[in-house]
Amino acid sequence: MAQKKASEIKQGDIILVYGDKAVVKKIETSGKGIKQGRVKCRIEAESLKDNKPVVVIRLAEDMIETE
C-alpha cells in the first residue's frame, strides 16, 4: 500500500482507517491553530465494509495508508 500526507488526500481516494478500507467523501483543512501552530485535516469517509461514516482528524503532515 502507498502512503500520502493527509493534506494530499483527495475526494474519491480509498484510505485505510482502523484496518478497514474507506472512500473519502469530504476533506476540510483548518488554518494554523493557536496552541499547536499546525494545520489539521478533517477527513470524512464511508466504510466499504458496512457503508458507515468515518471521521478522521490528522495533522496535515501525518502519513495515511492509501490504495
PDB file of N, CA, C, O and CB in Angstrom:
ATOM      1  N   MET A   1       0.838  -1.192   0.000  1.00  0.00           N
ATOM      2  CA  MET A   1       0.000   0.000   0.000  1.00  0.00           C
ATOM      3  C   MET A   1       0.876   1.246   0.000  1.00  0.00           C
ATOM      4  O   MET A   1       1.974   1.263   0.555  1.00  0.00           O
ATOM      5  CB  MET A   1      -0.949   0.003   1.216  1.00  0.00           C
ATOM      6  N   ALA A   2       0.369   2.257  -0.622  1.00  0.00           N
ATOM      7  CA  ALA A   2       1.081   3.529  -0.683  1.00  0.00           C
ATOM      8  C   ALA A   2       0.676   4.396   0.507  1.00  0.00           C
ATOM      9  O   ALA A   2      -0.293   4.104   1.208  1.00  0.00           O
ATOM     10  CB  ALA A   2       0.793   4.262  -2.021  1.00  0.00           C
ATOM     11  N   GLN A   3       1.418   5.437   0.711  1.00  0.00           N
ATOM     12  CA  GLN A   3       1.099   6.398   1.762  1.00  0.00           C
ATOM     13  C   GLN A   3       1.104   7.797   1.176  1.00  0.00           C
ATOM     14  O   GLN A   3       1.898   8.116   0.291  1.00  0.00           O
ATOM     15  CB  GLN A   3       2.101   6.293   2.939  1.00  0.00           C
ATOM     16  N   LYS A   4       0.196   8.633   1.689  1.00  0.00           N
ATOM     17  CA  LYS A   4       0.142  10.039   1.301  1.00  0.00           C
ATOM     18  C   LYS A   4       0.031  10.862   2.568  1.00  0.00           C
ATOM     19  O   LYS A   4      -0.450  10.388   3.597  1.00  0.00           O
ATOM     20  CB  LYS A   4      -1.052  10.326   0.330  1.00  0.00           C
ATOM     21  N   LYS A   5       0.487  12.114   2.476  1.00  0.00           N
ATOM     22  CA  LYS A   5       0.250  13.036   3.577  1.00  0.00           C
ATOM     23  C   LYS A   5      -1.247  13.327   3.632  1.00  0.00           C
ATOM     24  O   LYS A   5      -1.926  13.300   2.605  1.00  0.00           O
ATOM     25  CB  LYS A   5       1.081  14.356   3.409  1.00  0.00           C
ATOM     26  N   ALA A   6      -1.754  13.602   4.816  1.00  0.00           N
ATOM     27  CA  ALA A   6      -3.184  13.889   4.979  1.00  0.00           C
ATOM     28  C   ALA A   6      -3.604  15.058   4.103  1.00  0.00           C
ATOM     29  O   ALA A   6      -4.726  15.072   3.596  1.00  0.00           O
ATOM     30  CB  ALA A   6      -3.511  14.190   6.448  1.00  0.00           C
ATOM     31  N   SER A   7      -2.735  16.030   3.917  1.00  0.00           N
ATOM     32  CA  SER A   7      -3.067  17.203   3.099  1.00  0.00           C
ATOM     33  C   SER A   7      -3.141  16.868   1.605  1.00  0.00           C
ATOM     34  O   SER A   7      -3.684  17.656   0.830  1.00  0.00           O
ATOM     35  CB  SER A   7      -2.036  18.305   3.327  1.00  0.00           C
ATOM     36  N   GLU A   8      -2.604  15.713   1.185  1.00  0.00           N
ATOM     37  CA  GLU A   8      -2.610  15.316  -0.224  1.00  0.00           C
ATOM     38  C   GLU A   8      -3.775  14.403  -0.587  1.00  0.00           C
ATOM     39  O   GLU A   8      -3.965  14.088  -1.762  1.00  0.00           O
ATOM     40  CB  GLU A   8      -1.318  14.629  -0.562  1.00  0.00           C
ATOM     41  N   ILE A   9      -4.561  13.972   0.403  1.00  0.00           N
ATOM     42  CA  ILE A   9      -5.701  13.089   0.159  1.00  0.00           C
ATOM     43  C   ILE A   9      -6.778  13.866  -0.602  1.00  0.00           C
ATOM     44  O   ILE A   9      -7.044  15.030  -0.303  1.00  0.00           O
ATOM     45  CB  ILE A   9      -6.269  12.519   1.502  1.00  0.00           C
ATOM     46  N   LYS A  10      -7.385  13.217  -1.573  1.00  0.00           N
ATOM     47  CA  LYS A  10      -8.431  13.846  -2.394  1.00  0.00           C
ATOM     48  C   LYS A  10      -9.739  13.067  -2.260  1.00  0.00           C
ATOM     49  O   LYS A  10      -9.748  11.908  -1.846  1.00  0.00           O
ATOM     50  CB  LYS A  10      -7.994  13.916  -3.888  1.00  0.00           C
ATOM     51  N   GLN A  11     -10.838  13.726  -2.618  1.00  0.00           N
ATOM     52  CA  GLN A  11     -12.148  13.082  -2.620  1.00  0.00           C
ATOM     53  C   GLN A  11     -12.114  11.910  -3.591  1.00  0.00           C
ATOM     54  O   GLN A  11     -11.626  12.045  -4.713  1.00  0.00           O
ATOM     55  CB  GLN A  11     -13.273  14.092  -3.003  1.00  0.00           C
ATOM     56  N   GLY A  12     -12.631  10.761  -3.166  1.00  0.00           N
ATOM     57  CA  GLY A  12     -12.643   9.571  -4.005  1.00  0.00           C
ATOM     58  C   GLY A  12     -11.496   8.617  -3.731  1.00  0.00           C
ATOM     59  O   GLY A  12     -11.542   7.466  -4.166  1.00  0.00           O
ATOM     60  N   ASP A  13     -10.449   9.069  -3.010  1.00  0.00           N
ATOM     61  CA  ASP A  13      -9.343   8.184  -2.651  1.00  0.00           C
ATOM     62  C   ASP A  13      -9.836   7.108  -1.690  1.00  0.00           C
ATOM     63  O   ASP A  13     -10.769   7.334  -0.918  1.00  0.00           O
ATOM     64  CB  ASP A  13      -8.179   8.987  -2.018  1.00  0.00           C
ATOM     65  N   ILE A  14      -9.210   5.944  -1.740  1.00  0.00           N
ATOM     66  CA  ILE A  14      -9.509   4.871  -0.795  1.00  0.00           C
ATOM     67  C   ILE A  14      -8.395   4.860   0.234  1.00  0.00           C
ATOM     68  O   ILE A  14      -7.219   4.737  -0.110  1.00  0.00           O
ATOM     69  CB  ILE A  14      -9.644   3.474  -1.513  1.00  0.00           C
ATOM     70  N   ILE A  15      -8.773   4.991   1.512  1.00  0.00           N
ATOM     71  CA  ILE A  15      -7.800   5.026   2.600  1.00  0.00           C
ATOM     72  C   ILE A  15      -8.061   3.869   3.560  1.00  0.00           C
ATOM     73  O   ILE A  15      -9.144   3.284   3.568  1.00  0.00           O
ATOM     74  CB  ILE A  15      -7.859   6.381   3.350  1.00  0.00           C
ATOM     75  N   LEU A  16      -7.068   3.553   4.355  1.00  0.00           N
ATOM     76  CA  LEU A  16      -7.187   2.513   5.358  1.00  0.00           C
ATOM     77  C   LEU A  16      -7.401   3.185   6.709  1.00  0.00           C
ATOM     78  O   LEU A  16      -6.538   3.922   7.185  1.00  0.00           O
ATOM     79  CB  LEU A  16      -5.927   1.591   5.375  1.00  0.00           C
ATOM     80  N   VAL A  17      -8.580   2.926   7.338  1.00  0.00           N
ATOM     81  CA  VAL A  17      -8.922   3.534   8.623  1.00  0.00           C
ATOM     82  C   VAL A  17      -9.215   2.421   9.608  1.00  0.00           C
ATOM     83  O   VAL A  17     -10.160   1.654   9.426  1.00  0.00           O
ATOM     84  CB  VAL A  17     -10.141   4.505   8.494  1.00  0.00           C
ATOM     85  N   TYR A  18      -8.411   2.334  10.642  1.00  0.00           N
ATOM     86  CA  TYR A  18      -8.594   1.311  11.684  1.00  0.00           C
ATOM     87  C   TYR A  18      -8.694  -0.089  11.084  1.00  0.00           C
ATOM     88  O   TYR A  18      -9.485  -0.907  11.555  1.00  0.00           O
ATOM     89  CB  TYR A  18      -9.853   1.613  12.511  1.00  0.00           C
ATOM     90  N   GLY A  19      -7.906  -0.372  10.056  1.00  0.00           N
ATOM     91  CA  GLY A  19      -7.873  -1.689   9.443  1.00  0.00           C
ATOM     92  C   GLY A  19      -8.916  -1.936   8.376  1.00  0.00           C
ATOM     93  O   GLY A  19      -8.893  -2.992   7.743  1.00  0.00           O
ATOM     94  N   ASP A  20      -9.836  -1.002   8.149  1.00  0.00           N
ATOM     95  CA  ASP A  20     -10.872  -1.144   7.125  1.00  0.00           C
ATOM     96  C   ASP A  20     -10.665  -0.114   6.017  1.00  0.00           C
ATOM     97  O   ASP A  20     -10.172   0.987   6.262  1.00  0.00           O
ATOM     98  CB  ASP A  20     -12.279  -0.989   7.748  1.00  0.00           C
ATOM     99  N   LYS A  21     -11.045  -0.485   4.806  1.00  0.00           N
ATOM    100  CA  LYS A  21     -10.963   0.443   3.680  1.00  0.00           C
ATOM    101  C   LYS A  21     -12.167   1.372   3.699  1.00  0.00           C
ATOM    102  O   LYS A  21     -13.277   0.968   4.044  1.00  0.00           O
ATOM    103  CB  LYS A  21     -10.886  -0.322   2.335  1.00  0.00           C
ATOM    104  N   ALA A  22     -11.929   2.619   3.323  1.00  0.00           N
ATOM    105  CA  ALA A  22     -12.986   3.620   3.280  1.00  0.00           C
ATOM    106  C   ALA A  22     -12.744   4.571   2.108  1.00  0.00           C
ATOM    107  O   ALA A  22     -11.602   4.856   1.748  1.00  0.00           O
ATOM    108  CB  ALA A  22     -13.057   4.401   4.615  1.00  0.00           C
ATOM    109  N   VAL A  23     -13.845   5.059   1.517  1.00  0.00           N
ATOM    110  CA  VAL A  23     -13.770   6.008   0.404  1.00  0.00           C
ATOM    111  C   VAL A  23     -13.941   7.414   0.971  1.00  0.00           C
ATOM    112  O   VAL A  23     -14.881   7.679   1.720  1.00  0.00           O
ATOM    113  CB  VAL A  23     -14.861   5.701  -0.690  1.00  0.00           C
ATOM    114  N   VAL A  24     -13.033   8.306   0.611  1.00  0.00           N
ATOM    115  CA  VAL A  24     -13.070   9.682   1.093  1.00  0.00           C
ATOM    116  C   VAL A  24     -14.214  10.425   0.424  1.00  0.00           C
ATOM    117  O   VAL A  24     -14.320  10.435  -0.803  1.00  0.00           O
ATOM    118  CB  VAL A  24     -11.727  10.397   0.828  1.00  0.00           C
ATOM    119  N   LYS A  25     -15.068  11.047   1.225  1.00  0.00           N
ATOM    120  CA  LYS A  25     -16.215  11.800   0.719  1.00  0.00           C
ATOM    121  C   LYS A  25     -15.980  13.310   0.781  1.00  0.00           C
ATOM    122  O   LYS A  25     -16.427  14.045  -0.099  1.00  0.00           O
ATOM    123  CB  LYS A  25     -17.466  11.440   1.510  1.00  0.00           C
ATOM    124  N   LYS A  26     -15.277  13.773   1.822  1.00  0.00           N
ATOM    125  CA  LYS A  26     -15.094  15.210   2.007  1.00  0.00           C
ATOM    126  C   LYS A  26     -13.829  15.453   2.833  1.00  0.00           C
ATOM    127  O   LYS A  26     -13.492  14.669   3.720  1.00  0.00           O
ATOM    128  CB  LYS A  26     -16.339  15.846   2.699  1.00  0.00           C
ATOM    129  N   ILE A  27     -13.139  16.551   2.524  1.00  0.00           N
ATOM    130  CA  ILE A  27     -11.936  16.921   3.265  1.00  0.00           C
ATOM    131  C   ILE A  27     -12.011  18.388   3.625  1.00  0.00           C
ATOM    132  O   ILE A  27     -12.336  19.224   2.781  1.00  0.00           O
ATOM    133  CB  ILE A  27     -10.657  16.621   2.447  1.00  0.00           C
ATOM    134  N   GLU A  28     -11.712  18.706   4.870  1.00  0.00           N
ATOM    135  CA  GLU A  28     -11.625  20.096   5.314  1.00  0.00           C
ATOM    136  C   GLU A  28     -10.250  20.311   5.921  1.00  0.00           C
ATOM    137  O   GLU A  28      -9.753  19.464   6.663  1.00  0.00           O
ATOM    138  CB  GLU A  28     -12.756  20.444   6.342  1.00  0.00           C
ATOM    139  N   THR A  29      -9.648  21.424   5.612  1.00  0.00           N
ATOM    140  CA  THR A  29      -8.340  21.754   6.159  1.00  0.00           C
ATOM    141  C   THR A  29      -8.468  23.025   6.984  1.00  0.00           C
ATOM    142  O   THR A  29      -9.028  24.022   6.526  1.00  0.00           O
ATOM    143  CB  THR A  29      -7.282  21.923   5.031  1.00  0.00           C
ATOM    144  N   SER A  30      -7.942  22.981   8.208  1.00  0.00           N
ATOM    145  CA  SER A  30      -8.010  24.153   9.084  1.00  0.00           C
ATOM    146  C   SER A  30      -6.757  24.996   8.909  1.00  0.00           C
ATOM    147  O   SER A  30      -5.761  24.553   8.336  1.00  0.00           O
ATOM    148  CB  SER A  30      -8.176  23.730  10.566  1.00  0.00           C
ATOM    149  N   GLY A  31      -6.829  26.205   9.411  1.00  0.00           N
ATOM    150  CA  GLY A  31      -5.645  27.049   9.424  1.00  0.00           C
ATOM    151  C   GLY A  31      -4.754  26.644  10.585  1.00  0.00           C
ATOM    152  O   GLY A  31      -5.056  25.701  11.315  1.00  0.00           O
ATOM    153  N   LYS A  32      -3.669  27.356  10.744  1.00  0.00           N
ATOM    154  CA  LYS A  32      -2.781  27.064  11.862  1.00  0.00           C
ATOM    155  C   LYS A  32      -3.491  27.391  13.165  1.00  0.00           C
ATOM    156  O   LYS A  32      -4.096  28.454  13.302  1.00  0.00           O
ATOM    157  CB  LYS A  32      -1.458  27.859  11.744  1.00  0.00           C
ATOM    158  N   GLY A  33      -3.416  26.473  14.118  1.00  0.00           N
ATOM    159  CA  GLY A  33      -4.042  26.692  15.412  1.00  0.00           C
ATOM    160  C   GLY A  33      -3.180  27.568  16.302  1.00  0.00           C
ATOM    161  O   GLY A  33      -1.981  27.720  16.070  1.00  0.00           O
ATOM    162  N   ILE A  34      -3.799  28.137  17.315  1.00  0.00           N
ATOM    163  CA  ILE A  34      -3.067  29.000  18.238  1.00  0.00           C
ATOM    164  C   ILE A  34      -2.177  28.171  19.157  1.00  0.00           C
ATOM    165  O   ILE A  34      -1.029  28.538  19.407  1.00  0.00           O
ATOM    166  CB  ILE A  34      -4.039  29.852  19.065  1.00  0.00           C
ATOM    167  N   LYS A  35      -2.704  27.054  19.661  1.00  0.00           N
ATOM    168  CA  LYS A  35      -1.944  26.254  20.616  1.00  0.00           C
ATOM    169  C   LYS A  35      -0.831  25.462  19.951  1.00  0.00           C
ATOM    170  O   LYS A  35       0.326  25.559  20.360  1.00  0.00           O
ATOM    171  CB  LYS A  35      -2.865  25.315  21.349  1.00  0.00           C
ATOM    172  N   GLN A  36      -1.168  24.672  18.923  1.00  0.00           N
ATOM    173  CA  GLN A  36      -0.172  23.808  18.295  1.00  0.00           C
ATOM    174  C   GLN A  36       0.560  24.483  17.148  1.00  0.00           C
ATOM    175  O   GLN A  36       1.711  24.145  16.872  1.00  0.00           O
ATOM    176  CB  GLN A  36      -0.827  22.554  17.799  1.00  0.00           C
ATOM    177  N   GLY A  37      -0.076  25.418  16.480  1.00  0.00           N
ATOM    178  CA  GLY A  37       0.557  26.097  15.358  1.00  0.00           C
ATOM    179  C   GLY A  37       0.707  25.231  14.133  1.00  0.00           C
ATOM    180  O   GLY A  37       1.586  25.472  13.306  1.00  0.00           O
ATOM    181  N   ARG A  38      -0.152  24.211  14.001  1.00  0.00           N
ATOM    182  CA  ARG A  38      -0.067  23.310  12.849  1.00  0.00           C
ATOM    183  C   ARG A  38      -1.414  23.211  12.144  1.00  0.00           C
ATOM    184  O   ARG A  38      -2.463  23.435  12.748  1.00  0.00           O
ATOM    185  CB  ARG A  38       0.406  21.913  13.288  1.00  0.00           C
ATOM    186  N   VAL A  39      -1.369  22.872  10.858  1.00  0.00           N
ATOM    187  CA  VAL A  39      -2.569  22.704  10.049  1.00  0.00           C
ATOM    188  C   VAL A  39      -3.121  21.296  10.270  1.00  0.00           C
ATOM    189  O   VAL A  39      -2.365  20.326  10.303  1.00  0.00           O
ATOM    190  CB  VAL A  39      -2.266  22.955   8.540  1.00  0.00           C
ATOM    191  N   LYS A  40      -4.443  21.191  10.422  1.00  0.00           N
ATOM    192  CA  LYS A  40      -5.091  19.904  10.627  1.00  0.00           C
ATOM    193  C   LYS A  40      -6.071  19.629   9.487  1.00  0.00           C
ATOM    194  O   LYS A  40      -6.621  20.551   8.884  1.00  0.00           O
ATOM    195  CB  LYS A  40      -5.817  19.870  11.991  1.00  0.00           C
ATOM    196  N   CYS A  41      -6.279  18.330   9.203  1.00  0.00           N
ATOM    197  CA  CYS A  41      -7.210  17.907   8.162  1.00  0.00           C
ATOM    198  C   CYS A  41      -8.299  17.051   8.791  1.00  0.00           C
ATOM    199  O   CYS A  41      -8.022  16.151   9.584  1.00  0.00           O
ATOM    200  CB  CYS A  41      -6.477  17.128   7.035  1.00  0.00           C
ATOM    201  N   ARG A  42      -9.540  17.344   8.425  1.00  0.00           N
ATOM    202  CA  ARG A  42     -10.688  16.542   8.868  1.00  0.00           C
ATOM    203  C   ARG A  42     -11.168  15.779   7.644  1.00  0.00           C
ATOM    204  O   ARG A  42     -11.629  16.372   6.669  1.00  0.00           O
ATOM    205  CB  ARG A  42     -11.849  17.442   9.495  1.00  0.00           C
ATOM    206  N   ILE A  43     -11.054  14.451   7.706  1.00  0.00           N
ATOM    207  CA  ILE A  43     -11.379  13.604   6.568  1.00  0.00           C
ATOM    208  C   ILE A  43     -12.657  12.831   6.880  1.00  0.00           C
ATOM    209  O   ILE A  43     -12.711  12.064   7.841  1.00  0.00           O
ATOM    210  CB  ILE A  43     -10.206  12.635   6.236  1.00  0.00           C
ATOM    211  N   GLU A  44     -13.683  13.041   6.058  1.00  0.00           N
ATOM    212  CA  GLU A  44     -14.938  12.297   6.186  1.00  0.00           C
ATOM    213  C   GLU A  44     -14.929  11.223   5.111  1.00  0.00           C
ATOM    214  O   GLU A  44     -14.735  11.511   3.930  1.00  0.00           O
ATOM    215  CB  GLU A  44     -16.201  13.241   6.052  1.00  0.00           C
ATOM    216  N   ALA A  45     -15.143   9.976   5.534  1.00  0.00           N
ATOM    217  CA  ALA A  45     -15.113   8.851   4.610  1.00  0.00           C
ATOM    218  C   ALA A  45     -16.278   7.915   4.891  1.00  0.00           C
ATOM    219  O   ALA A  45     -16.974   8.050   5.898  1.00  0.00           O
ATOM    220  CB  ALA A  45     -13.777   8.094   4.713  1.00  0.00           C
ATOM    221  N   GLU A  46     -16.479   6.966   3.985  1.00  0.00           N
ATOM    222  CA  GLU A  46     -17.529   5.961   4.145  1.00  0.00           C
ATOM    223  C   GLU A  46     -16.883   4.588   4.026  1.00  0.00           C
ATOM    224  O   GLU A  46     -16.205   4.292   3.042  1.00  0.00           O
ATOM    225  CB  GLU A  46     -18.672   6.145   3.080  1.00  0.00           C
ATOM    226  N   SER A  47     -17.097   3.757   5.035  1.00  0.00           N
ATOM    227  CA  SER A  47     -16.522   2.422   5.068  1.00  0.00           C
ATOM    228  C   SER A  47     -17.043   1.582   3.903  1.00  0.00           C
ATOM    229  O   SER A  47     -18.238   1.599   3.608  1.00  0.00           O
ATOM    230  CB  SER A  47     -16.836   1.737   6.403  1.00  0.00           C
ATOM    231  N   LEU A  48     -16.147   0.848   3.243  1.00  0.00           N
ATOM    232  CA  LEU A  48     -16.554  -0.034   2.155  1.00  0.00           C
ATOM    233  C   LEU A  48     -17.188  -1.312   2.705  1.00  0.00           C
ATOM    234  O   LEU A  48     -17.947  -1.988   2.010  1.00  0.00           O
ATOM    235  CB  LEU A  48     -15.350  -0.377   1.264  1.00  0.00           C
ATOM    236  N   LYS A  49     -16.871  -1.629   3.946  1.00  0.00           N
ATOM    237  CA  LYS A  49     -17.353  -2.856   4.573  1.00  0.00           C
ATOM    238  C   LYS A  49     -18.845  -2.777   4.912  1.00  0.00           C
ATOM    239  O   LYS A  49     -19.612  -3.677   4.570  1.00  0.00           O
ATOM    240  CB  LYS A  49     -16.549  -3.146   5.836  1.00  0.00           C
ATOM    241  N   ASP A  50     -19.254  -1.689   5.588  1.00  0.00           N
ATOM    242  CA  ASP A  50     -20.645  -1.599   6.043  1.00  0.00           C
ATOM    243  C   ASP A  50     -21.304  -0.252   5.736  1.00  0.00           C
ATOM    244  O   ASP A  50     -22.381   0.041   6.256  1.00  0.00           O
ATOM    245  CB  ASP A  50     -20.706  -1.852   7.525  1.00  0.00           C
ATOM    246  N   ASN A  51     -20.673   0.563   4.902  1.00  0.00           N
ATOM    247  CA  ASN A  51     -21.199   1.872   4.464  1.00  0.00           C
ATOM    248  C   ASN A  51     -21.463   2.851   5.607  1.00  0.00           C
ATOM    249  O   ASN A  51     -22.286   3.754   5.458  1.00  0.00           O
ATOM    250  CB  ASN A  51     -22.476   1.668   3.696  1.00  0.00           C
ATOM    251  N   LYS A  52     -20.792   2.695   6.724  1.00  0.00           N
ATOM    252  CA  LYS A  52     -20.949   3.623   7.843  1.00  0.00           C
ATOM    253  C   LYS A  52     -19.976   4.787   7.681  1.00  0.00           C
ATOM    254  O   LYS A  52     -18.873   4.611   7.163  1.00  0.00           O
ATOM    255  CB  LYS A  52     -20.718   2.900   9.200  1.00  0.00           C
ATOM    256  N   PRO A  53     -20.388   5.982   8.125  1.00  0.00           N
ATOM    257  CA  PRO A  53     -19.489   7.139   8.034  1.00  0.00           C
ATOM    258  C   PRO A  53     -18.341   7.037   9.038  1.00  0.00           C
ATOM    259  O   PRO A  53     -18.509   6.547  10.155  1.00  0.00           O
ATOM    260  CB  PRO A  53     -20.271   8.439   8.266  1.00  0.00           C
ATOM    261  N   VAL A  54     -17.177   7.511   8.609  1.00  0.00           N
ATOM    262  CA  VAL A  54     -15.984   7.516   9.445  1.00  0.00           C
ATOM    263  C   VAL A  54     -15.378   8.909   9.354  1.00  0.00           C
ATOM    264  O   VAL A  54     -15.234   9.452   8.258  1.00  0.00           O
ATOM    265  CB  VAL A  54     -14.955   6.407   9.001  1.00  0.00           C
ATOM    266  N   VAL A  55     -15.020   9.494  10.499  1.00  0.00           N
ATOM    267  CA  VAL A  55     -14.379  10.806  10.511  1.00  0.00           C
ATOM    268  C   VAL A  55     -13.013  10.658  11.171  1.00  0.00           C
ATOM    269  O   VAL A  55     -12.894  10.101  12.262  1.00  0.00           O
ATOM    270  CB  VAL A  55     -15.260  11.868  11.259  1.00  0.00           C
ATOM    271  N   VAL A  56     -11.984  11.166  10.493  1.00  0.00           N
ATOM    272  CA  VAL A  56     -10.618  11.087  10.990  1.00  0.00           C
ATOM    273  C   VAL A  56     -10.027  12.495  10.984  1.00  0.00           C
ATOM    274  O   VAL A  56     -10.164  13.228  10.004  1.00  0.00           O
ATOM    275  CB  VAL A  56      -9.753  10.104  10.127  1.00  0.00           C
ATOM    276  N   ILE A  57      -9.374  12.866  12.077  1.00  0.00           N
ATOM    277  CA  ILE A  57      -8.700  14.161  12.143  1.00  0.00           C
ATOM    278  C   ILE A  57      -7.213  13.898  12.344  1.00  0.00           C
ATOM    279  O   ILE A  57      -6.810  13.237  13.301  1.00  0.00           O
ATOM    280  CB  ILE A  57      -9.281  15.059  13.297  1.00  0.00           C
ATOM    281  N   ARG A  58      -6.412  14.418  11.439  1.00  0.00           N
ATOM    282  CA  ARG A  58      -4.959  14.220  11.477  1.00  0.00           C
ATOM    283  C   ARG A  58      -4.254  15.538  11.163  1.00  0.00           C
ATOM    284  O   ARG A  58      -4.831  16.439  10.553  1.00  0.00           O
ATOM    285  CB  ARG A  58      -4.523  13.113  10.471  1.00  0.00           C
ATOM    286  N   LEU A  59      -3.009  15.629  11.586  1.00  0.00           N
ATOM    287  CA  LEU A  59      -2.183  16.767  11.191  1.00  0.00           C
ATOM    288  C   LEU A  59      -1.900  16.650   9.695  1.00  0.00           C
ATOM    289  O   LEU A  59      -1.825  15.543   9.161  1.00  0.00           O
ATOM    290  CB  LEU A  59      -0.848  16.821  12.019  1.00  0.00           C
ATOM    291  N   ALA A  60      -1.744  17.774   9.027  1.00  0.00           N
ATOM    292  CA  ALA A  60      -1.569  17.786   7.568  1.00  0.00           C
ATOM    293  C   ALA A  60      -0.354  16.986   7.131  1.00  0.00           C
ATOM    294  O   ALA A  60      -0.361  16.425   6.036  1.00  0.00           O
ATOM    295  CB  ALA A  60      -1.443  19.216   7.065  1.00  0.00           C
ATOM    296  N   GLU A  61       0.689  16.913   7.949  1.00  0.00           N
ATOM    297  CA  GLU A  61       1.901  16.189   7.550  1.00  0.00           C
ATOM    298  C   GLU A  61       1.892  14.721   7.944  1.00  0.00           C
ATOM    299  O   GLU A  61       2.839  14.006   7.616  1.00  0.00           O
ATOM    300  CB  GLU A  61       3.101  16.848   8.152  1.00  0.00           C
ATOM    301  N   ASP A  62       0.852  14.238   8.641  1.00  0.00           N
ATOM    302  CA  ASP A  62       0.746  12.825   9.016  1.00  0.00           C
ATOM    303  C   ASP A  62       0.545  11.969   7.774  1.00  0.00           C
ATOM    304  O   ASP A  62      -0.142  12.374   6.836  1.00  0.00           O
ATOM    305  CB  ASP A  62      -0.415  12.607  10.015  1.00  0.00           C
ATOM    306  N   MET A  63       1.148  10.783   7.773  1.00  0.00           N
ATOM    307  CA  MET A  63       1.012   9.866   6.650  1.00  0.00           C
ATOM    308  C   MET A  63      -0.196   8.966   6.856  1.00  0.00           C
ATOM    309  O   MET A  63      -0.440   8.480   7.961  1.00  0.00           O
ATOM    310  CB  MET A  63       2.288   9.025   6.474  1.00  0.00           C
ATOM    311  N   ILE A  64      -0.966   8.743   5.764  1.00  0.00           N
ATOM    312  CA  ILE A  64      -2.155   7.907   5.798  1.00  0.00           C
ATOM    313  C   ILE A  64      -2.007   6.842   4.714  1.00  0.00           C
ATOM    314  O   ILE A  64      -1.593   7.139   3.594  1.00  0.00           O
ATOM    315  CB  ILE A  64      -3.460   8.755   5.593  1.00  0.00           C
ATOM    316  N   GLU A  65      -2.351   5.590   5.059  1.00  0.00           N
ATOM    317  CA  GLU A  65      -2.293   4.489   4.088  1.00  0.00           C
ATOM    318  C   GLU A  65      -3.388   4.692   3.032  1.00  0.00           C
ATOM    319  O   GLU A  65      -4.548   4.938   3.365  1.00  0.00           O
ATOM    320  CB  GLU A  65      -2.460   3.099   4.804  1.00  0.00           C
ATOM    321  N   THR A  66      -3.003   4.586   1.760  1.00  0.00           N
ATOM    322  CA  THR A  66      -3.959   4.721   0.659  1.00  0.00           C
ATOM    323  C   THR A  66      -3.826   3.518  -0.271  1.00  0.00           C
ATOM    324  O   THR A  66      -2.872   2.745  -0.186  1.00  0.00           O
ATOM    325  CB  THR A  66      -3.728   6.052  -0.124  1.00  0.00           C
ATOM    326  N   GLU A  67      -4.784   3.385  -1.140  1.00  0.00           N
ATOM    327  CA  GLU A  67      -4.747   2.295  -2.098  1.00  0.00           C
ATOM    328  C   GLU A  67      -4.671   2.830  -3.512  1.00  0.00           C
ATOM    329  O   GLU A  67      -4.631   2.053  -4.466  1.00  0.00           O
ATOM    330  CB  GLU A  67      -5.966   1.398  -1.939  1.00  0.00           C
TER     331      GLU A  67
END
